[in-house]
Amino acid sequence: MFVRIETDQGIVGYGEAGNWGHIAAAGTAIERFAEYLIGKDAFPIEHHWNAMHRFSYFQGTAINAAISAIDIALWDIKGRALNVPIYELLGGMCRDKARVYCHIYEKTIEQVVEECKKKKAAGFTAFGHINPFLDEGIDQVYFKPHVKKMNDAIAN
């Protein structure tokens, strides 16, 4: 879910709510937080984060996703207003390159391996996989053979 916040000066910031399975709840939380944010200065980001966090007595993934999306959008606004990349606002660049991560959501190891190959061809260099809907329990011997097969799939 993406959030778009526009200031009274027309500066637009975008944020993303990374919330798997509770999008409607996160959307409702974002709408409630909008009531608090409308008319306020976008720059005191930490203040707004704390206010939203304290406002939410029972935090959970949906609330945290909503706060995160708004937080990212406010940083985007601040960066655009100051004509500075967000990484500069957060302390500056610490590396000149980064790996591109992709999470694999497939049910069988055969599907995981095929998806790894497709994602590698698309340019991804880091992969992860945990699917709560697998037939096998997480406590079973699952990870070592599956991770090896994933590594083998992207090694060639």
Secondary structure per residue as TSV (DSSP state, phi and psi in degrees):
chain	resnum	aa	ss	phi	psi
A	1	M	-	360.0	133.6
A	2	F	E	-107.8	146.9
A	3	V	E	-116.6	137.2
A	4	R	E	-121.6	121.4
A	5	I	E	-117.8	131.5
A	6	E	E	-119.6	131.1
A	7	T	-	-82.0	169.4
A	8	D	T	-68.2	-11.5
A	9	Q	T	-95.8	3.8
A	10	G	S	85.5	8.4
A	11	I	-	-81.8	130.4
A	12	V	E	-111.3	135.3
A	13	G	E	-124.8	146.9
A	14	Y	E	-119.9	142.8
A	15	G	E	-139.2	163.8
A	16	E	E	-125.2	133.5
A	17	A	-	-97.1	101.5
A	18	G	-	-83.1	89.7
A	19	N	-	-138.8	107.5
A	20	W	S	-84.8	111.1
A	21	G	S	95.6	-4.9
A	22	H	-	-132.6	40.3
A	23	I	H	-63.3	-43.1
A	24	A	H	-62.0	-40.9
A	25	A	H	-66.0	-41.3
A	26	A	H	-63.6	-40.2
A	27	G	H	-61.4	-41.8
A	28	T	H	-63.7	-42.0
A	29	A	H	-63.0	-41.0
A	30	I	H	-61.7	-42.2
A	31	E	H	-61.8	-40.6
A	32	R	H	-66.6	-41.7
A	33	F	H	-66.7	-28.7
A	34	A	H	-60.0	-37.2
A	35	E	H	-58.7	-38.2
A	36	Y	H	-72.4	-41.3
A	37	L	H	-79.1	-30.2
A	38	I	T	-58.4	127.3
A	39	G	T	90.2	-5.5
A	40	K	S	-95.8	154.7
A	41	D	-	-64.5	133.7
A	42	A	S	-78.0	-16.9
A	43	F	S	-71.9	-36.7
A	44	P	-	-76.8	70.3
A	45	I	H	-60.7	-45.4
A	46	E	H	-62.2	-38.4
A	47	H	H	-61.2	-46.2
A	48	H	H	-64.3	-41.0
A	49	W	H	-58.6	-48.4
A	50	N	H	-63.1	-40.5
A	51	A	H	-63.3	-44.5
A	52	M	H	-66.1	-40.3
A	53	H	H	-64.1	-45.6
A	54	R	H	-67.7	-31.9
A	55	F	H	-64.5	-25.8
A	56	S	-	-100.2	90.8
A	57	Y	S	-61.8	-42.9
A	58	F	S	-106.1	87.4
A	59	Q	-	-74.1	153.3
A	60	G	-	-162.3	-171.8
A	61	T	H	-62.1	-37.8
A	62	A	H	-66.5	-44.0
A	63	I	H	-65.2	-46.7
A	64	N	H	-63.6	-35.9
A	65	A	H	-64.8	-42.2
A	66	A	H	-62.7	-47.3
A	67	I	H	-61.5	-42.3
A	68	S	H	-61.9	-44.0
A	69	A	H	-62.3	-43.4
A	70	I	H	-66.5	-42.8
A	71	D	H	-57.4	-47.2
A	72	I	H	-62.5	-42.8
A	73	A	H	-63.5	-38.3
A	74	L	H	-66.9	-39.4
A	75	W	H	-63.1	-39.3
A	76	D	H	-61.5	-44.3
A	77	I	H	-60.5	-46.9
A	78	K	H	-62.2	-43.8
A	79	G	H	-61.8	-43.2
A	80	R	H	-66.8	-41.2
A	81	A	H	-63.8	-37.2
A	82	L	H	-92.6	-2.9
A	83	N	T	55.4	46.8
A	84	V	-	-134.1	138.3
A	85	P	-	-62.5	146.6
A	86	I	H	-57.7	-36.4
A	87	Y	H	-60.3	-29.9
A	88	E	H	-68.2	-38.4
A	89	L	H	-66.6	-26.0
A	90	L	T	-96.4	13.5
A	91	G	T	119.2	-5.9
A	92	G	-	98.9	166.7
A	93	M	-	-69.3	137.1
A	94	C	-	-117.3	-8.2
A	95	R	-	-153.5	157.7
A	96	D	S	-100.8	0.1
A	97	K	-	-153.4	159.9
A	98	A	-	-145.9	147.8
A	99	R	-	-73.8	151.0
A	100	V	-	-103.0	117.8
A	101	Y	E	-94.1	143.6
A	102	C	E	-136.9	131.2
A	103	H	E	-94.2	134.8
A	104	I	-	-101.8	121.1
A	105	Y	-	-112.6	74.4
A	106	E	-	-124.7	159.1
A	107	K	S	-91.2	-40.9
A	108	T	S	-104.8	157.1
A	109	I	H	-64.1	-32.1
A	110	E	H	-63.2	-42.7
A	111	Q	H	-66.4	-39.2
A	112	V	H	-60.7	-47.5
A	113	V	H	-60.5	-46.2
A	114	E	H	-62.5	-41.5
A	115	E	H	-66.2	-38.2
A	116	C	H	-58.7	-44.9
A	117	K	H	-62.3	-43.4
A	118	K	H	-63.5	-44.3
A	119	K	H	-68.2	-37.0
A	120	K	H	-62.9	-43.1
A	121	A	H	-62.6	-27.8
A	122	A	T	-82.8	-5.2
A	123	G	T	110.2	-3.2
A	124	F	-	-71.6	144.3
A	125	T	-	-122.5	-7.3
A	126	A	E	-135.0	138.4
A	127	F	E	-134.2	151.0
A	128	G	E	-144.6	156.9
A	129	H	-	-154.1	118.1
A	130	I	-	-146.3	127.3
A	131	N	-	-128.3	116.8
A	132	P	T	-69.1	-7.4
A	133	F	T	-101.7	13.5
A	134	L	-	-64.9	150.3
A	135	D	S	-67.1	-32.0
A	136	E	S	-85.3	144.3
A	137	G	-	-73.6	149.9
A	138	I	T	-63.7	-27.7
A	139	D	T	-77.1	-10.5
A	140	Q	S	-78.2	166.9
A	141	V	S	-70.4	94.9
A	142	Y	-	-122.4	-49.3
A	143	F	H	-65.7	-47.6
A	144	K	H	-59.4	-52.3
A	145	P	H	-66.9	-35.7
A	146	H	H	-69.3	-43.7
A	147	V	H	-63.5	-40.4
A	148	K	H	-60.4	-44.7
A	149	K	H	-64.2	-37.3
A	150	M	H	-63.8	-45.9
A	151	N	H	-61.7	-43.2
A	152	D	H	-61.2	-38.4
A	153	A	H	-64.2	-35.8
A	154	I	H	-96.4	-7.7
A	155	A	H	-74.3	-28.9
A	156	N	-	-91.2	360.0
